[in-house]
Amino acid sequence: MNYKKIIVGVFSLSLLALSVLGCSNGEKETSKPVAADKEIVVGVTPGANGEIMEFFKGEAEKQGLKIKVVEFSDYITPNEALNNGEIDINAFQHKPFMENAIKEKGYKIVDIGKTIIAPMAIYSNKIKSLDEIKDGSKMAIPNDPTNGGRALLLLQSAKLIKLKDNVGFSPSVQDIIENPKHLQIFELEAAQIPRSLNDMDFAAVNMNYAVNAKLDPKKDAILVESKDSAYANVLAVREADKDNPQLQKFVQLYQSEAVRNFILERFAGSVIPVF
């Protein structure tokens, strides 16, 4: 019997087993850089972000950049998909939301450029102005910390509530110190809020979901966030890809005059380019 061959075979199998164990027990392999000829997969949410990206896709292809647009129905999955390498870039969130997601989930993502400001607004199927808000009225706000906080800051700007000092961009309902109209505030999934308008007296709706629900902020809103809002939307990528030439080209082409003009013409001021 050739013991030398047996020993070599066992040793090779051991190395293979260790290799398999290393792959299964270790962290996921980091995604490879986006190659020059690779299709860039971008994640968006419905409404303005999706419409703009579909227009941009056509413009980018004229410059030799291949893009696939993937639409997500919520605000959580696009960052998970990006962090896990399922998409290459996303365009749906403002900076405070991204920073909160990084803090809570430990995502290794960064922003590499600004896109739009989509002002939050308050809508109602029951009243036409803030003056008609009655004592004990029911209101819906998004249930994620940054957009919920954004809605509360909007209410404070209208003097409907008062928040604690120094609450930053993510106050919660627990930070309300004055509520003179005794508003009942319900925290709901942002995507569900437009459908809750018949059950609520009024609600704070993110612009992309408002557009998707055929709500016109200029005609239908009873209060619109200031254009000076700090909530500018960003393009986010994985930290490892922040200097990737193809993604840098993506940003450069997105922040073009053609895309800017499309936004201004299509949304007539309800969505504002910030580049």
N, C-alpha and C positions, 0 to 999 in steps of 0.2 A: 504493500500500500504506500502511496506517495504522500507522506505526512506533510511535506513542505507545501504541496498544492492545497491540502485541506486547511492548513494554518493561514495561508494567504487568502483563501476564500472566506473564512470566518472573519478575518480582519476587514476585508472589503465590505462584507455585510454589516459589520459593526459600524463602519464609517457611514454607510448608507442610512442605517437606523438613526445614528446621531444627527445626520443631516435632516432627516424627516422630522425628528423631534424638535430640532432647532427651529424649523420653519413653523411648526404647529404651536410651539409654546412662546415664541418670540413675538415681537410686534409685527404688524403688517409691513410688507415691503413697501418702501416709499414709491410713489408713482414716478415714472420716468418723465424727464422734461418734455414739454410739448415740442415735437419735431417740426421742421419747416413745412413738411407736406402733410402733417396730421390735421384732421378735422378738429377744430376747437369746439368743445361741448360747453354751452353756456346755460345756466339755470336761471329762470325768471319766474315771476308770479303773474297771474292774469291781470289784464288791464293795461295801464300805460307802459309798464316795463316790458310786457310781452309785445305790445304793438310796436314800440320803438325798436326792440331787438329784431323783430321780423323785418322791419324796414332796413335796419342797419345790416342785416345779413346780406341783402341784395347789394348794398353799397360795398361791403367788404369783399364780396365775391368778385366784383369788378377789379379789385386790387390783388386778387389771387389768394385771398384768405378764406379758407373753407370753414363754415360755421354750422353747427347743429344746435337748434334751440330746444330746450327741454322745459316744459311748464310744470311748476309745482303748485299745488292748491293750498299750501300752508306756508308759514314763516319759519318752521323748524327744519324741515327736510333739506332745503337748499344748502344750508351750512353743513349739515351732516354729510350730504352727498359730496360737497366740495372737499371737506376735510378727509373723507375716505377715498378720494381720488376717482369718484364716479363721474364727476364733471370737472372742467378745468377752470371755470370762472363763474361767478354769479352776479346778477344785477337785480336786486330786489329790496335791499335794506339800507337804512340810514346808518350813519356812523355810531350813534349811541346804542342802537340795537346790536350791531356787530360787536362792539366792545363788551356789552353785557353777555352775549353768547360766548365770547372767548373766556370771560371771567367764570361763567357757570359751567361750561363744557370743556374748557381747556383746548379749544380748537387752535390749530397752528395755521391761522389765516390772517391776511393783512389786506388793506385796501390799496389799490394802485391808481385810483383816479375817481373823480366825481362825475356824476351823471345829471341828475335832476333833483329838484325839490318838488315834492307832491304834497301840497299843504293838506293837513287834516282838516275836516270840516264837521259841523254838527248839522244833522238832518232830522226831519220829523214828517210824519204823515198826518199829524194831528194839530200842530200849531204852525204859525207863519213867522213868528218872531220870538226873541228871548223874553219880551215883555209878557207873553202869554203863558210862560211857565208858572204852573200852580204849585202850591205847597204840597210836598209829598210826591212830586212827579217821579216817574221811573225813567232812568237813563242807562244806556248800555255803553260800556267802554271796552277796548281790547283787554284780554286777560294776560298778555305778556307784559313784563315790567316796564320796558321802554315805551311802547305804544300806549299802554295804560297810563303811564306817567305823563306822556305827551298830552293825552286827553284831559287829564286833571289840570295840567298847566294851562290848557286852552280854556277850561272852565274858570280857572282863577283869573285869566285875562279878562273874562266877561263879568268878573265880580260875583259869580254864582257860588263860589266856595273860597276859602282861604286855606293855604297850606302852611306847614311849619317853615321857618326860615332855613335856608341852605339845604334844601332837599335835592338839589341838582336836577338831572334830567330824568330820574326814575322815581318820582314820589309814588306812594301807594295810597290807597283809601285810608289807611291808618294814619297818614300824615295830614289828613284834613282836620283843621282845628276850628273852622267855622263853616256851617252849612245852613245859612239862614232860611232857605226854602225846604229844608229837610229832604233833600233829593235822595231817592233810593237808587243806589248805583249798583248795576249788575255787570260783572266781568264775564265777557263771552269771547269765544274764538273770533279773531278779527274777521275772518272770512264769512262768519255766520251773521255778523251784525246787520248788514243791509236787509237780510230776511227777517230780522227781529223788529223792524220799524213799526209793524202793526201791533206788536205787543208792548212796545215802549212808547213813552211820550216823546222822547228824542234820543239820539245816539251819536256818538263820535265815530266817524268812519274814515279809515285810511283811504287816500285818493285812488289807489289802484283798484280796491274793491268797490269804491263808489262808481268809478268809470265802468267797471265790469257789470255793475247793477243798473247801468243807464241813469245814474244820478249825476246831474249837472251842477257843479258847485256854484256856478254863477246864477243859476235859476232856482235851484232847489235848496241850497244850504241856508241856514239861518245864522251861521257864524263860520267864518273861514280863518284858518291860521294865518298869521302875518307872513309876508314874503321874506321877511328877515329871519325866518326860522333857522335854527341851528341843525335841523334834521335833513341835511343834504344826503341823497343816496350815493352809494359808492359801488365801484367794481371791486369785488373781492377775489383773491386767489390764495393758494397755499403759500406759506412763507418761502418754501423752497423754490417757488416759481415766480417770485416777485420781480426778478430781473430777466425773466425769460424773454428773448427777442420777439417771439410770436405773440406773446400776450402784451408786450409793450406796443407792438404794432396794432393790436386789437384796440388798445386804449387810444392811440393816436388817431386811428380811423374813426372810432366812435365819437371822439371830440372834434368832429369836422363841421364845416359850415352846412353841409347837406343834412346831417342828422339834426343839427341845431334848428335849421329852417323847418324840417319836418315836425319837430316838437312844437314849435311856435304856431305853425299853421294847423296842425292836427288838434291840438288841445286848447288853443286860443287863450292861453294864460292860466289855465287850471293846473297845468304841469309846466314847470319852468326849468330850462337848461341852466346849469351852473358851470359851464365851461366856455 
